[in-house]
Amino acid sequence: MSKIEIDYPRNEFLKELKTYIEEGNKLSKSFQARIPTQIQLEKLERELKFWNEEVQEFLKIRLHSIISTNEYLNDFKNVNLVDWNPAIKALAGQQINQTQSKYQHLLTCIQKKNDVLVLLERKSKFMDVVEYYQDIVIENPEIKMKEIFISHSSLDAKYVEKIIDILEIIGVPSEKIFCSSFEGYGVRLGNDFLQDIRKRLNSQVLVVFVLSENFYSSVVSLCEMGATWVKTNSHIPVLIPPFDYKDVKGVIPTTNGMKINEKPKYNSLKTIVEEFLDLEPINNSVWERKRDNLLKELKLLLENTSNSNEQVANTKTKKLKENLNLSFYDNVDGKIKRKSEEEWPDDFEMQLDYINRHKSAVQKLKNHNPIDIDEDKFKVIREKGRREWKDDFEMQLDYVKRQVESLRRLNER
């Protein structure tokens, strides 16, 4: 077994670890219903997914091992969220309540994963701290450098560049802006990306979330969202149309948000940034002229992107209809209804819920058209999803989304 060290100041590491343990306990206590509904199950799965992915990132970047064997990360990941017992019992001819069985399995997984964290907390007193951090104690937040952290998807870099421009117009020095997509604003050559982010996230950072479909399609962005939300106090959501306030999910509130082309909100943004970094306000006439010029550039960018995306999407949709055999989803309403009756013969509320969810999944499968993914690879993904879950359209949709996101991450490497 390799020696594992804490790659962060010990006190700060323990604070973070305790936060995740508390979140796991709350998650477990919140869902201990005797007879869960399908809606309760979906809520549990959604919250567990966010907590699970965020904790894995935490264990990955906060623990260090020379030969890359991280027993705590491995133990945490090895608590399998997939339960094979119902399938085994079904093959043996036993009757089971799938919803109840899955629900209980997920609750057990939460407890087992939390046990890994509790064990780590107990053993941490015996673990060494990486030499770089041994003499560092982060107690007084006033000694931390204030800066602006832009959380975004790399696919939205052209819009993020405009946000950087507006921040610099306001008077923010480039060294106080962290943005991983542009040289000079992110990770220096030779530095580790995750370690740089880890060192920057604290209560003295103002986070600008650049939200779009691309952002919510990225596992990395969602994990970053969770980490920045826990570690920082000030947040500004900036939405890229056609992404709208109703599309915002997760922990981010929309009350203090703005769309990237909303002119009135830019004055509020200017005030917030000036007060946060204690900047000398720019001359109003100069500000209004530069702001308006930048908004004109954004307007053209949004229009060109929209037209380009529409043309690409139309062309690709036509090809997809030919290549992906979308007729597979014709006349599935009857199949869905029959399946709902088989699953819940005496529960009409659950039948209706099942029908609505699977019809929605079918519609999303028909419309799913990732323009940044190779068509042939996407075709392979869709066909495998259909083979594995021929009559389960929710599972097909989940499989396709996860595979597409994994392919995107591979393409970025």
Buried (B, 14 or more C-beta within 10 A) or exposed (E): EEEBBBBBBBEBBBEBBEEBBEBBBEBBEEBEEEEBBBEBBBBBBEBBEBBBBBBBBBBBBBBBBEEEEBBBBEBBBEBEBEBEEBEEEEEEEEEBEBBBBBBBBBBEBBBBBBBBBBEBBEEBEEBEBEEEBEEEEBEEEEEEEBBBBBBBBBBBBEBBBBBBBBBEBBBBEEEBBBBBBBEEBBBEEEEEEBBBBBEBBBEBBBBBBBBBBBBBBBBBBBBBBBBBBBBBEBBBBBBBBEBEEEEBEBEBEBEBBBBBBBEEBBEEBBEBBBEBBEBEEBEEEEBBEBBEEBBEEBEEBBEEBEEEEEEEBEEBBEEBEEBBEBEBBEEBEEBBBEBBBEBBEEBEEBBEBBBEBBBEBBEBBBEBBBEEBEBEEBBEBBEBBBEEBEBBBBBBBBBBBEBBBEBBEEEEE
